[in-house]
Amino acid sequence: MSHPPPPAPPPAPLSAPLSAPLSAPLSAPLSALRPELHEGWGRYPRLRALAARPARVEEAAPLLEAARAHGLRALPFGLGRSYGDAALAPDGLALHTRGLREVLSFDPATGWARCEAGVSIEDLIRRFAPQGFFPPVVPGTKFVTLGGALANDIHGKNHHGDGTLADHVRAVELLTASGEVVVCDAAREPELFWATVGGLGLTGVILRLEVRLARVGGVGIEMESIRVRDLDHFFEVSAESGGFTHTVSWIDCVTRGAGMGRGIFMRGRHTAEAPRAGLAGRAAAALAPLLRVPVSLPSALLNPLTVRAFNEVYFRKHPPGLLRRVVGFDPFFFPLDAVGGWNKIYGRRGFLQWQMVVPREPDHRAVRRILEEITAAGMGSFLAVIKEFGDGAHPHLSFPAPGVTLALDFPNYGADLLALLARLDRVVMEVGGRVYLGKDARLPLDHFRAMYPGWRAWRDVRDRWDPEGLFSSALGVRLGLCGGGA
Ligand SMILES: Cc1cc2nc3c(=O)[nH]c(=O)nc-3n(C[C@H](O)[C@H](O)[C@H](O)COP(=O)(O)OP(=O)(O)OC[C@H]3O[C@@H](n4cnc5c(N)ncnc54)[C@H](O)[C@@H]3O)c2cc1C
């Protein structure tokens, strides 16, 4: 199926005006700031906001106070690695936190590190891996801030054993809409804490937090990869991989019929053994197509035919059976980080990620139906991953839940893609699953409310802490979480 370029879908509709116009004269400390275009990792949508880059946590409260005085809405912005519009504050104040990057203290006896919110996963690894500590949960890129990561309650390849980031965090210092800094965690102000976990920056600005780093045997990863024949084989291998701390599988989302769901299952654990040149070289070679295709393909070639070719080559490159080797943590956890700015290969129209989790079913019917829809539509992606989550889950807007998660990137095919994603949403809703808001740019309000029944309780908490609606995002307005939704 070929897809002539349709018009890009319009930016997410806003249900209420967000802010006073940025053209109005602004007083200090806002007068020195300029509006900038902001975008998430998917580069869709792109929206203008006044950009503030405080270098010290003490600068955050006066910026918020000035925003309120001018009738501007505000939102924290980390490293912009959420995909859609979660970090976008149209015509509001984008409070960039990356300048707040001090590690304030570290206790090697317990692993607890007190950090400013703009400290990134990369910062933590750089500083603490040589001492035998590693962040407890890492996403597929190390370029995320701790504040942004908690605001999406991120999960990693170890969710089945270690839960999400919130399970390893305490003493979150949150700058709330009133200007008060409230310390919250599972024991102190728990309601505010659980609304902030996965709360997408809409409860306030996380200024500082404590995270417990994991003591690891070494920074090498003892890794096994296995070519899996189909979806049933994936679930077999997943079931027997509980002894590995980290599991994930790349999945071919183009092949139909008997081979549907085939892929490369990867599992590993930290080891003191250093990656050996020969073995590391083989690992790099196995990962090379994944790393090179995005940069070497002109964006005009990103179409269903090249996606099919990529999926075939990537699957065949791995020999049948199992490979065992020791690799560095970078190729295991963050293979895409090696290709700087890989999101730009999708061109100016950007791309959309869709990640869902559905409860486990004996026949995995929902996962099958979703793969059938995607393969039939011919819009499969290069980068598709599948993983079984553990049983941990958190309230309200946090995404991870017991079951199977599948994540796919789609070039922005416009209306055809939006129609496909709406069909996929419905399959997810039928079985009580949900999609990840941190990856979303287009979820309709009714789908959201069906997927996240905790939304109302979340909004009650948020409205108590931010009755004027100072904190707002494009996603929050679209999904009725703030800024005048019903
Ligand atoms: C290649 C890639 C792989 C990924 N893999 C995974 C994965 O495996 N698992 C996973 O869970 N996610 C994954 N993600 C998503 C990513 O981990 C999250 O989107 C994360 O929130 C990004 O952090 P950030 O610092 O870039 O935040 P941003 O994208 O800038 O912001 C994200 C949200 O956090 C809010 N926020 C930012 N800073 C603060 C703060 N200080 N206080 C309060 N709110 C704040 C923002 O308002 C926004 O709503 C991946 C993303 C990419 C690009």
PDBQT file of the ligand as one rigid body, heavy atoms in Angstrom, charges set to zero:
ROOT
HETATM    1  C1  LIG A 501      14.256   7.325  22.212  1.00  0.00    +0.000 C 
HETATM    2  C2  LIG A 501      13.317   7.392  23.380  1.00  0.00    +0.000 A 
HETATM    3  C3  LIG A 501      13.100   6.270  24.150  1.00  0.00    +0.000 A 
HETATM    4  C4  LIG A 501      12.230   6.324  25.232  1.00  0.00    +0.000 A 
HETATM    5  N1  LIG A 501      12.045   5.189  25.963  1.00  0.00    +0.000 NA
HETATM    6  C5  LIG A 501      11.196   5.212  27.019  1.00  0.00    +0.000 A 
HETATM    7  C6  LIG A 501      11.025   4.067  27.837  1.00  0.00    +0.000 A 
HETATM    8  O1  LIG A 501      11.621   3.018  27.595  1.00  0.00    +0.000 OA
HETATM    9  N2  LIG A 501      10.202   4.167  28.908  1.00  0.00    +0.000 N 
HETATM   10  C7  LIG A 501       9.547   5.325  29.213  1.00  0.00    +0.000 A 
HETATM   11  O2  LIG A 501       8.803   5.347  30.206  1.00  0.00    +0.000 OA
HETATM   12  N3  LIG A 501       9.682   6.439  28.453  1.00  0.00    +0.000 NA
HETATM   13  C8  LIG A 501      10.500   6.396  27.385  1.00  0.00    +0.000 A 
HETATM   14  N4  LIG A 501      10.678   7.532  26.635  1.00  0.00    +0.000 N 
HETATM   15  C9  LIG A 501       9.949   8.756  27.013  1.00  0.00    +0.000 C 
HETATM   16  C10 LIG A 501      10.737   9.617  28.014  1.00  0.00    +0.000 C 
HETATM   17  O3  LIG A 501      11.369   8.827  28.972  1.00  0.00    +0.000 OA
HETATM   18  C11 LIG A 501       9.757  10.537  28.738  1.00  0.00    +0.000 C 
HETATM   19  O4  LIG A 501       9.004  11.268  27.821  1.00  0.00    +0.000 OA
HETATM   20  C12 LIG A 501      10.435  11.512  29.712  1.00  0.00    +0.000 C 
HETATM   21  O5  LIG A 501       9.416  12.145  30.441  1.00  0.00    +0.000 OA
HETATM   22  C13 LIG A 501      11.250  12.560  28.996  1.00  0.00    +0.000 C 
HETATM   23  O6  LIG A 501      11.912  13.380  29.961  1.00  0.00    +0.000 OA
HETATM   24  P1  LIG A 501      12.314  14.877  29.591  1.00  0.00    +0.000 P 
HETATM   25  O7  LIG A 501      13.260  15.369  30.604  1.00  0.00    +0.000 OA
HETATM   26  O8  LIG A 501      12.746  14.940  28.159  1.00  0.00    +0.000 OA
HETATM   27  O9  LIG A 501      10.905  15.598  29.787  1.00  0.00    +0.000 OA
HETATM   28  P2  LIG A 501      10.039  16.468  28.769  1.00  0.00    +0.000 P 
HETATM   29  O10 LIG A 501       9.724  15.652  27.578  1.00  0.00    +0.000 OA
HETATM   30  O11 LIG A 501      10.663  17.786  28.552  1.00  0.00    +0.000 OA
HETATM   31  O12 LIG A 501       8.723  16.640  29.653  1.00  0.00    +0.000 OA
HETATM   32  C14 LIG A 501       7.905  15.528  29.902  1.00  0.00    +0.000 C 
HETATM   33  C15 LIG A 501       6.806  15.915  30.892  1.00  0.00    +0.000 C 
HETATM   34  O13 LIG A 501       7.392  16.169  32.144  1.00  0.00    +0.000 OA
HETATM   35  C16 LIG A 501       7.052  17.452  32.605  1.00  0.00    +0.000 C 
HETATM   36  N5  LIG A 501       8.207  17.931  33.348  1.00  0.00    +0.000 N 
HETATM   37  C17 LIG A 501       9.466  18.124  32.891  1.00  0.00    +0.000 A 
HETATM   38  N6  LIG A 501      10.260  18.548  33.883  1.00  0.00    +0.000 NA
HETATM   39  C18 LIG A 501       9.497  18.629  34.996  1.00  0.00    +0.000 A 
HETATM   40  C19 LIG A 501       9.726  19.049  36.328  1.00  0.00    +0.000 A 
HETATM   41  N7  LIG A 501      10.927  19.458  36.759  1.00  0.00    +0.000 N 
HETATM   42  N8  LIG A 501       8.684  19.034  37.188  1.00  0.00    +0.000 NA
HETATM   43  C20 LIG A 501       7.451  18.620  36.807  1.00  0.00    +0.000 A 
HETATM   44  N9  LIG A 501       7.179  18.218  35.554  1.00  0.00    +0.000 NA
HETATM   45  C21 LIG A 501       8.185  18.224  34.654  1.00  0.00    +0.000 A 
HETATM   46  C22 LIG A 501       6.741  18.244  31.356  1.00  0.00    +0.000 C 
HETATM   47  O14 LIG A 501       5.861  19.329  31.632  1.00  0.00    +0.000 OA
HETATM   48  C23 LIG A 501       6.082  17.185  30.493  1.00  0.00    +0.000 C 
HETATM   49  O15 LIG A 501       4.722  17.069  30.816  1.00  0.00    +0.000 OA
HETATM   50  C24 LIG A 501      11.549   7.530  25.545  1.00  0.00    +0.000 A 
HETATM   51  C25 LIG A 501      11.771   8.671  24.777  1.00  0.00    +0.000 A 
HETATM   52  C26 LIG A 501      12.653   8.609  23.704  1.00  0.00    +0.000 A 
HETATM   53  C27 LIG A 501      12.875   9.853  22.876  1.00  0.00    +0.000 C 
ENDROOT
TORSDOF 0
